[in-house]
């Protein structure tokens, strides 16, 4: 059924992209169907699955709508869902995550009371693939960082799982959808694009989603792709900022963090494009961190493999020293230890 024929007056559309998600898809759909809110629709976009995902989704019709097509990636699937729904608000629910009971109603109440463009709730990390298997800690987004500078926050450290976010449709349309050139970090970039377009972020203080932390996620199994995305994203954000004028000191520092992080991550992943990150730092007159200067120096003198072994030895030594010194009240602080990795 095309979007034009969807029921009028839809308040919230839940878009569920899926690819080979047979183990968890039914639980995700059930968590969306269980919401105590009239006027919300659910659409599953099957992205060319070769397991039973499509059949599982079809089993929930006509309570939900199901579309399928060739595998084009999660961004394309979400964008198709945007085009096929009519809700004033959109929630993107990954097929391995869950919505907590009543969360859509609570989010909508928050939105109506605050004139928000993005509603951010808390979420619980869950391990395993069962129904909230191995419940983990509850996470709250750093709303303070958003209040200081939303663009800087979303370009650097601010993040919330997609299931804990609710976007106003007019904002989503202004952004233009998810980027398919950043396959690993498209959700983080979407948050930045929202901030870049002046979105008002509001916290709804309740646990509204279960986010599965899985060992086979793309960011964990393919660090090269992850850090390449970070580098590409940094270049794109720099271009956006520079198009508006000279960089502010905060933007300058944020870009330094992004490029230095990408350089270190690519170096540790054994990807030669870490030198591209160094080049970006120098071309923009951004400071190169001490650990990156050292990594580059050793790579130039002794080769990348030797530099990588030395970096691993240094990290293990620092961690061992921290474990020994912590009971004695000494050793490096956690922040210093983190910076050394």
N, C-alpha and C positions, 0 to 999 in steps of 0.2 A: 504494500500500500504506500503510495507516495506521500510526501509530507503534506501536500495540499489537501489530502483527503483525511488527514488525522483529525481526531476529535478536537473541536474548538475549545478554547479556555484552558489549554494545558498549562499548568504552572511550572512543572519540572520535568525535563526529559533526562532519562538515565541512558547513557550510551556505553555499551559494553563491547569493546573490540576483543576478538579472540582468535588465537592461532594455536591449534593443537593443545587445547586446554580441557580435555575431557575429564581429567581428574578433579577439577575444581569448578568448572563452569556452572554446573547445576546449583551449587551452593551460592555462587555469586548472584545468579538470577533469583533464587529463592529469597535472598536477603533484600533484593530490590522489590520483589512482589509483596513482601511482608510489611512494607512501610504503611503506616496508618495515615495516609494522605490521599484524598481524592484529587483527581486531575493530574496524575503523573503518568507518563508513558515510558516504556522500556523498549529499547531496540538493541539487538545483538547484531554486530557486523562480523560475520565469519570471514577471516582473511585467508581463504584458501587452505583450510585445515585438511590434513590427510588422516586424522584420527576420527573419533566419533563426535567431535564437537558440534558439527552441524546437525546431526541427528538428535543430540541432546537438546540443543536449542529449539529445534522444531517441535520437540515434545512439549514445550511450554506454550505453543501457539493455541488459541488466538490471544492469550493474555499478554503476550509480547509480540513484537514484530521481529522477523529475522531476515537479514539480507546476506548474500554471499557473493564471492567473486574471487578472482585470482589473488595470490599472495602479493601484496604491495607494501606491507609494513604497517605498524601500529598508527603512525601519523595519518596515512591515507585512510585507514579504517575509521579513525575518530572523525576525520573531516567528512567522510561519507555520512557518518551518523549525524553530524551537525546539520548537513544539508537535508537529511530525511526526517528531522524532528521539528517541532514547532514550539516547544516549551519556552516560557520567558526566562527560565534558568536551566542550566545544563550541568549535570554531574557526570564525570567520566569515571566509570568503574572498571578497573582491570579485571579480567576473568579469573584471576587467582586471589582477588581481595573480596571483602564483604562490607556491606553497609550495616551498621548497628541499628537495632529497632528504634523507630520514631525519629531518626536523625534528619530525614528530609523535612519533616514538619518543624523541627526545632530550627533548622537552618533557614527555612522560609520565614519563620517568625523573626529571627534575627535580621534577615534582609529587609523585611518590611518596617522594622523598628529603627533601622539605622541608615537607610539609603545606600547600602553597600553595593559594590560592583562584584566583589569576590568575598564569599563567606568561607572562613577557615575554621575548622573544628579540630579537636584533638583526635589522635588515633592510637591504636594499640598494635604493637608489633607482634606477629604470630609466626612461629616456625612450623614447618611441616605442611602437609596438604590436606589434613582433615579439617573438620569444622572447628575453627579457632584452636587448632592443635597447638600444644605447647605455648600457651599464652605468654607473651613477653611484656616488656615495659610499656607504659603509656607515654606518648610523645606529644609535646606541645610546640607549635611553631614559634619562632622568635619574633613576636609581634613588635617588640621594642625596636628591633633593628629596622623593621618596616616603617615605623613611625619616624625614625631619624632620617632615613633616605631609602625609599622603597626600591628605586632603581639599583642603587649600590648593593642593597641587601640581596635582591634577586639575582644580581650578576655574580655574587660571590657565595655567601654561605646560607642564605635563606632557602628552605625547601619544605614542602609538605607533600605527602603522597596524594595522588590525584583523587582518590576516593574521599579524602578529607576536605576537598575544595568544591565549591559551587560557584559557577560563573554566570553573570548576567549575559543573556544572549546577545544583546547589542554590543557588549564588549568583545565577545567572541567573534562577532562578525567584523568588528573594527580591526581586530588583530589579524584576521584572515585565515585562521586555522593553525594547525600544528605544522611544524616544519619537517619535511621528509629528508632534508639534508643533514639532520642531526639525529640519527636513529636511536642513539643510546640516551641522550639527555634532552629529548624533545619536550618532556614535561617541565624541566627546569627552565628551558628557554621560553616556554609558553607563559610561565610566571613572570619572567623578565618583560616579555612583550606586553603583558597586562600592566605592569608598573610603568613601562615606557609610555603607555597611552593614558596615564593618569588615573588608573583604577583606584578606587577606594576599597582597601582591605579591612574587613571587620572580623574579629574573633568571636566565635560562638563556643563558649566554654563547656563543651561536653565531648565525650568520646563517641565519635560518629563513624569510625571505620576500623576495620581490621586489615592491616597491611602485612602481607606474607613476605618474610625475609627468606629468600630461597637461595641455596648455594649455586644453583645453575642459572641465575639471572645473567643477562648479557653484560652488565657492568662488572660482574665478578669473574665471569669466564673469559672475557675478552678485554683486558685492560687497555690494550693498544687502541681498540676502537673507542673506548670510553675517553681516553686522554686525547685522541685525535679530535673527537667531538668537542672537548673542552677548548682545545686550541682554536678550532674553527669558530666556535661560539665567541671566544674572546676577540678574534679578529672582526667578526661581524658587529659586536657590541662597540668596539672601538670606532668603527666606521660610523655607526649611528651617532655616537657621542660627538665625534669630531665634526659631523655634518651640522651640528647645532652651534658650533663655536669652539673656543679653546677649552681644553680639559680643565676641570676643577681639580684642586688638590685631592679630593676624595676619589674622583674618577681616576686620576693618575695612580693613586695607591691601589685601587681596586684592580686596574688592568695589570699592574705589577704582580699582584697576588695571582691573578688568573694565568698569566704567561709563565710565571715561575712555577706554579703548581703543575701546569701542563708539561713544562720542560722536565721537571723532576719525575713526574709520572711516566712520561715517554722514555726517559733514560732508564728507569727501573724496569720498564716493560721490554727493554731491548729494542726499542723502535728508533731508527736513525733520524726520524723527523723531530727528535728532541732539539736538534740543531736549528730547525725551523723556528722553534719557540725562542731560542736564544736570539736568532736574527730579528724576530718580532720585538723582543725586549730592546735590543740596541737601536733598531730603526725608529722606535718610538721614544728613545732616550729614557727608558724605564730601568730602574736598578735591577741588576742580576743578583740573586741571593747568594750568600756565601757558599752554601752547599752546592749550588749549581755551578758557580765559578770553579769550585774544586773538582766537580765531576767533569767539566769540560776540559780543565787543565790535564787531569790524569788520562782522559780519553785521547787527547791529542798526543800525549807523551808515550802512553803505554798501550793504547787500544781500548775499545769499549768493553770487551770482556774483562780485562784486568780491572778497569775502573768499576765495573759492576760488582765484581767479587770484593773489592776493597770497600765499596759502599755497604754491601751486605755484612761484612765483618764489623764495620763501624757501628751499624745499627744494632747488631746483636750485642756488641760490647757495651753500648750505651744502655740498652735494656737490662742487661745483667747488672751493671753498676747501679741502676735505679732500684732494682729489686733488693740488692744488698744494702744500699744506703737508706732506703725508705724506713726500715724499722729503727734506724739510728737517728732519724730526723734530719738526715743530710741528703746529699745528692742533688741532681738537677730537679727543678720544678717540673710539673707535668707539662706546662707550656713550653719550657725549654726542651724537654724530651721530645715533645711533638715536633718542634721545629727542626730537630736533628734528624728526623726520619726522612 
